[in-house]
Amino acid sequence: MSETLAVPASPPTPADHRTGRRLLRHLAEMTVAMVVGMLLLGPLWRTAGAALGFSAGLARPEVAALVMATDMSIGMAVWMWHRGHGARATAEMVAAMYVPFLLLLVPFAAGLVGGDALLLGGHLLMVPAMVLVALRHRRHHPTPTPRHPVVAALAARWPTWLALLMTVDNWVAPMVLPPWSLLVLPAGYLLIGTLRRQWRTPGALPAQLAGLAGWTALAVLAAVADDGPARWLVAAGWLGHAGWDMAHHRRGAVVPRGYAEWCAVLDAVVGLTMVLAIVG
């Protein structure tokens, strides 16, 4: 009896490794873009619901599911456009956001599953759907298309738009943050500076430690002061850190310039809306 010799499987090639890494990076980027879409667009839905009187409708599970799919799709589609992916791949990835929820809406409408199962099941089914789409287009090499100078200029200011979107709620419902929130401001610079190994630059670490001492002292003063002055101290601390951000952005020191820009706009908006809450 003749024996069939087994043909050994060929080892993965460098091209296979590159394709696998590109696939994993693409899926990670899509996941982050989806989360960012929910975080940024969620406040807009809440604001619109409160202003137009349909907050109760947005709270219904079937509506909430479709709203989340929309938020994730927008965030993901914008990022795919930025990375140069084609319209077909983007459309298929958008379908991967909606189809799981649409499939589960049938048993939900029949009373077979509840609202929690609808939302959880939709998110769980979304994962293999995304993987299938990514595998279909794993050989595709995205090529960013030339953009109009105005579009390119607006895209370059993405940290500003991100900060403005994150602070929509602050304009709608201004509030004064507690004094301990001031400690977050210097902590970000110390953490990022450590990760980027910026302390080899002469004077960089002492400056950040001085900033930590300054905002800590301001937080302590606000904690022990009467309510009126304390509120002004907290607002001043946030507005003052916006200037700190602008100085670091101009010098390109310690943190990436994008972070400094984002932080400057966010700090300024938070500080200004706290002033509105105090005088309002």
Secondary structure by P-SEA (a helix, b strand, c coil): cbbbbbbccccccaaaaaaaaaaaaaaaaaaaaaaaaaaaaaaaaaaaaaaaccccccccaaaaaaaaaaaaaaaaaaaaaaacccaaaaaaaaaaacaaaaaaaaaaaaccccaaaaaaaaaaaaaaaaaaaaaaaccbbbbbccccaaaaaaaaaaaaaaaaaaacccccbbbbbccaaaaaaaaaaaaaaaaaccccccaaaaaaaaaaaaaaaaaaaaaaccaaaaaaaaaaaaaaaaaaaaaaaaacccccaaaaaaaaaaaaaaaaaaaaaaac
